[in-house]
Amino acid sequence: MTLDKLLKENAAWLEQLTKQPVLGKIDAAALALPETQRQQRIADLKARIEALSFRREKAVAAYDSAIAQEKAELDGISGVRPTTPPLRTVMPKRATAKPKKKQ
């Protein structure tokens, strides 16, 4: 086969394909399928976004609670002094020497 003959056959084949109806065997349900899939995907994405948002809110609430607990503990041990002085101070007892007995 020569190149000219191959090119002629290829051109004839392409011309025959261009004359055939492309959507002749496709029914209306098949044409609506991509739109149905698109709508289903949109619904799935919206549900996933809602679930992720809910999980985020729960995580934020958990972190806020943990931070509040840590701050409360920090306030408790950081030496926060009471606003009023103690009523009575307790003095430590001193060891005193006993007087020697006379002999």
C-alpha positions in Angstrom: 0.0 0.0 0.0 1.2 3.4 -0.8 0.8 6.4 1.3 -1.6 8.0 -1.1 -3.9 5.0 -1.0 -3.8 5.0 2.9 -4.6 8.7 3.0 -7.6 8.2 0.6 -9.0 5.4 2.8 -8.5 7.4 5.9 -10.3 10.4 4.4 -13.2 8.2 3.3 -13.5 6.7 6.7 -13.5 10.1 8.4 -16.1 11.4 5.9 -18.3 8.4 6.7 -18.0 9.0 10.4 -18.9 12.7 10.1 -22.1 11.8 8.3 -23.3 9.4 11.1 -25.6 10.8 13.8 -23.6 10.9 17.0 -26.6 10.9 19.4 -28.8 8.6 17.4 -28.6 5.7 19.9 -28.8 7.7 23.1 -32.2 8.1 24.8 -33.4 10.9 27.0 -32.7 9.0 30.2 -29.1 8.6 29.2 -28.9 12.3 28.4 -30.3 13.2 31.9 -28.0 10.9 33.7 -25.1 13.4 34.0 -27.5 16.0 35.5 -28.8 13.4 37.9 -25.3 12.5 39.0 -24.4 16.1 39.3 -27.4 16.8 41.6 -26.5 13.7 43.7 -22.9 14.9 44.0 -24.1 18.3 45.1 -26.3 16.8 47.8 -23.5 14.5 49.0 -21.1 17.5 49.2 -23.6 19.6 51.2 -24.1 16.7 53.6 -20.4 16.2 54.0 -19.8 20.0 54.6 -22.5 20.0 57.2 -21.0 17.0 59.0 -17.5 18.5 58.9 -18.9 21.8 60.3 -20.6 20.0 63.1 -17.3 18.1 63.9 -15.4 21.4 63.9 -17.8 23.0 66.3 -17.5 20.0 68.7 -13.7 20.2 68.5 -13.7 24.0 69.1 -15.9 23.5 72.1 -13.6 20.8 73.5 -10.6 23.0 73.1 -12.3 25.9 74.7 -13.3 23.7 77.7 -9.7 22.4 78.0 -8.3 25.9 77.8 -10.7 27.1 80.5 -9.7 24.2 82.8 -6.0 24.9 82.3 -6.5 28.6 83.0 -8.4 27.8 86.2 -5.6 25.5 87.4 -3.0 28.2 86.5 -4.9 30.8 88.5 -5.1 28.4 91.4 -1.3 27.7 91.5 0.0 31.0 90.3 -0.2 32.6 93.7 -3.3 34.6 93.4 -3.5 36.3 96.7 -6.8 36.8 98.5 -8.1 40.4 98.6 -8.5 40.4 102.4 -5.7 39.7 104.8 -5.9 36.7 107.1 -7.7 37.3 110.4 -5.0 35.9 112.6 -1.5 34.8 111.9 -0.1 31.8 113.5 3.3 32.3 114.9 5.6 29.2 115.0 6.6 28.1 118.5 10.2 28.7 119.4 12.3 26.2 121.2 13.3 27.7 124.5 16.0 26.5 126.8 14.7 25.2 130.1 16.4 26.6 133.1 18.8 24.3 134.9 17.7 22.9 138.2 19.7 23.8 141.2 21.6 21.0 142.7 
